[in-house]
Amino acid sequence: MDRAEPNGIWVAQDTGGAIKGSNRFDTFWGAGDRARSIAGGMAARGAALIFLPKASVRRLGL
């Protein structure tokens, strides 16, 4: 990513409906002033490696 904050392992917990378009995802930064300052200006470009359960891969035909 072109920002330092998103570095690490993330867990998908919500499919949501607010994100429109392909190749996008939303993040939750918690509560408090630090989380608010990070999330308020969050927009980044980068790459993500996504691990899927085998059953999901079969359903998708991958």
Stockholm file with secondary structure:
# STOCKHOLM 1.0

chainA/1-62         MDRAEPNGIWVAQDTGGAIKGSNRFDTFWGAGDRARSIAGGMAARGAALIFLPKASVRRLGL
#=GR chainA/1-62 SS CCSSTTCSCCCCCCCCSSCCSSSCCCCCCCSSHHHHHHHHTCCCCCCCCCCCCHHHHHHHTC
#=GC SS_cons        CCSSTTCSCCCCCCCCSSCCSSSCCCCCCCSSHHHHHHHHTCCCCCCCCCCCCHHHHHHHTC
//
